[in-house]
């Protein structure tokens, strides 16, 4: 269920002529969307069981992250479907950290459909100690962004390709992930075989080269059919290996 709240009046479809504006004028109010992932396929038979789920889902960071991942995954599936259906390449998926607030809760059908709960708890998904945040801090992305914008560094072509492979794999789109991984891994092996004078880097490059026949076989199958279940671990392993190569390069190059 997606609702728009705190929205300004909908603008006219006709383009307005440019007009003067106060230099210090505040920007227009931005709309806020509320997305509610509803467990409608298997409702809890009683409030007591729903309350037990809420307690268990908010025990610690791992259970919170697991519950939030289900909800954000459903939202991103909808965004991906919208992008493909509308042939719009600019519809982006969203990480949970972009949310203004995240709540886990339960309620009746009418309550949940209106974005309300019988009982809910607000959870912190952007904690500084989370594994995702620690990885981001390790890579120091802001420094690299500044270097790219100043023309002192460029991204390797394999990097966005492998990012798309990861997004597809995490979303359960194994065919798309496999096809992206094939070209992304090929680009990595062409671009970065000697990126570091490091024994671990050379070992990982060799290991990825050894895994390429399995990746290519899976990609050939992905052109016309779903992957064989036995092929999926090879795809996950190869992608993790490629990501490790990129991560090491970023860390040791800064």
Secondary structure, 3 states (H helix, E strand, C coil): CEEEECCCCCCCCCCCCCCCCCCCCCCCCCCEEEECCCCCCCCCCCHHHHHHHHHHHCCCHHHHHHHHHHHHHHHHHHHHHHHHHCCCCCCCCCCHHHCCCEEEEECCHHHHHCCCCCEEEEECCCCCCCHHHHHHHHHCHHHHHHHHHCCCCCCCHHHHHHHHHHHHHHCCCHHHHHHHHHHHHHHHHHHCCCCCCCHHHHHHHHHHHHHHHHHHHHHHHHCCCCCCHHHHHHHHHHHHHHHHHHHHHHHHHC
